[in-house]
């Protein structure tokens, strides 16, 4: 299975993934066939609990959701996804034969992004799917860029605070090598920064009195 994509993760080029949730296996086959020209990674589920577990373990880029499921309902699953702190970012496209105005209004209130009839043409379905996948890609990219910017700002501010401190600061990476040291720590150790950075901390502290 593909690795789970976390919030703010670098959006690498990949095949978009779609989860089809429908209690009608024949309808799933039809949707898969109609979406073939888009070159998607397609998964499916027929029950609400099964679908939720699959989406939580490996969030897709888009969920195609029927309102009637073998166990549970599309309404409930849509509401659950929208209340989830991470899964609310996954757009939901309702694809159902119950395409009346009342159901359409209700699913929009629950957070679905779009609503189409199972009787719509394959071209219309592909256009709706493509539009929502593009929206998801743009949202992920924006989130990544924003997250990266604020991480860089935060790292810069921390580095400036450490450097300006009169207390000695020394940071060590996972390999036990010095990754951060300020002037105060250099003065305490009687060393210059170039002698310390990326050297084993045991070597740097060797002979230093506690």
Beta strands, then each sheet from edge to edge (+ up, - down):
strand 1: 17-21
strand 2: 41-45
strand 3: 62-65
strand 4: 91-96
strand 5: 114-117
strand 6: 170-172
strand 7: 178-181
sheet 1: 2+ 1+ 3+ 4+ 5+
sheet 2: 6+ 7-
end
